[in-house]
Amino acid sequence: MAIVGAGSLATFLAVALHKCGYFVTEIISRNSPRPLRPARTLASKAGARAVTMRTATLDAELLWLCVPDRAIREAASSLATRAKGKVRFAFHSSGALLSRELESLRKGGTAVASVHPLMTFVPGSHPSLAGVPFALEGDAVATRLARRVVRDLGGKSFALPAARKAAYHAWATFTSPLWLAFLVTMEEAALTAGLTRTDARRMSMPIIRQTLENYSRLGPEHSFSGPIIRGDATTVAKHLVVLKKYPAVRDVYVALARATLDRLPARNQTELQRLLKN
Ligand SMILES: NC(=O)c1ccc[n+]([C@@H]2O[C@H](COP(=O)([O-])OP(=O)(O)OC[C@H]3O[C@@H](n4cnc5c(N)ncnc54)[C@H](OP(=O)(O)O)[C@@H]3O)[C@@H](O)[C@H]2O)c1
């Protein structure tokens, strides 16, 4: 396999593939005056060569594009002429874009697929892929190969209809990036109580872990506690007053509290709804 990119996903994937017996031939970086250092470091870990788009030999059966969504089409086009007759399969890993982004490769006879792991990859973290869902979409032969690769990586693949990809990815964005946005807002709320962000992170971890554990085991309704389920409107009113000085935090509080009223059990609904209207 040859991998385009040396960023977060590529770094994880190249090493994981190498460890489970795949032969990673090249780590391909864009042609830029910037140093090839990330690609070189990654190539040395994965037993591959670090090359650029211009110098890549593409001596691989599978080309896996691990570049930002906005660069997939362009990267595929730049490699299409040289891939013709050599590269049998090509994947990209965007959760929102279709395999159609690889059309320039497909025209040269390469079977293409989008292969999206529902996992977060950031520098310095090494997630397990055991049981991680991978959404597959694309040409039948390419998705067949993808299923095998995903199985070898320890993941679980599922077919995602092309028409549902964008919606799937909107949902997926709640599972990590927007969840992080919530946690950053939680840290800001802690500042209002005179705590530091570090305090907030350290002090909140036990309750956050327990909430996730409850959510996973008991479901949302049976994991729900706090002033809203109890119908303690005066407590909620106090929160809204202290948060007035921090409108961005207050907006998130109000949006989530409203979502709660619509979706989770709450006593004293009328009073809470009145409070949250303002
Ligand atoms: N990270 C995740 O958690 C995650 C999870 C699931 C799916 N994905 C998908 O994986 C893909 C890559 O995401 P990422 O998070 O790994 O991105 P990333 O960390 O930003 O890395 C992108 C890599 O692509 C290179 N690149 C940028 N433009 C290029 C171009 N025109 N030609 C060749 N290489 C180019 C970058 O090189 P420079 O350093 O030179 O810019 C960098 O090495 C995306 O499609 C994303 O949706 C990511």
The ligand as a Gaussian input file, in Angstrom:
#p B3LYP/6-31G(d) Opt

LIG

0 1
 N       -8.022000      12.633000      12.338000
 C       -9.134000      11.942000      12.534000
 O       -9.556000      11.752000      13.679000
 C       -9.889000      11.361000      11.364000
 C      -10.877000      10.391000      11.643000
 C      -11.571000       9.833000      10.595000
 C      -11.315000      10.243000       9.296000
 N      -10.366000      11.199000       9.060000
 C      -10.138000      11.616000       7.665000
 O       -8.780000      11.412000       7.337000
 C       -8.365000      12.369000       6.376000
 C       -7.103000      13.045000       6.894000
 O       -7.387000      13.711000       8.101000
 P       -6.242000      14.023000       9.176000
 O       -6.952000      14.376000      10.430000
 O       -5.212000      12.957000       9.171000
 O       -5.630000      15.357000       8.538000
 P       -4.256000      16.068000       8.924000
 O       -3.757000      15.622000      10.246000
 O       -4.465000      17.524000       8.671000
 O       -3.217000      15.521000       7.835000
 C       -3.377000      15.771000       6.482000
 C       -2.124000      15.336000       5.727000
 O       -2.361000      15.548000       4.341000
 C       -1.311000      16.343000       3.806000
 N       -1.830000      17.157000       2.700000
 C       -2.560000      18.286000       2.775000
 N       -2.887000      18.712000       1.541000
 C       -2.315000      17.834000       0.665000
 C       -2.286000      17.746000      -0.746000
 N       -2.901000      18.660000      -1.525000
 N       -1.613000      16.712000      -1.308000
 C       -0.975000      15.784000      -0.537000
 N       -0.975000      15.831000       0.818000
 C       -1.640000      16.836000       1.407000
 C       -0.825000      17.182000       4.966000
 O        0.462000      17.651000       4.688000
 P        0.990000      19.088000       5.225000
 O        1.482000      18.818000       6.598000
 O        2.051000      19.419000       4.248000
 O       -0.190000      20.019000       5.191000
 C       -0.880000      16.143000       6.088000
 O        0.237000      15.291000       6.062000
 C       -9.548000      13.334000       6.167000
 O      -10.258000      12.949000       5.017000
 C      -10.395000      13.104000       7.408000
 O      -11.776000      13.351000       7.179000
 C       -9.645000      11.765000      10.066000

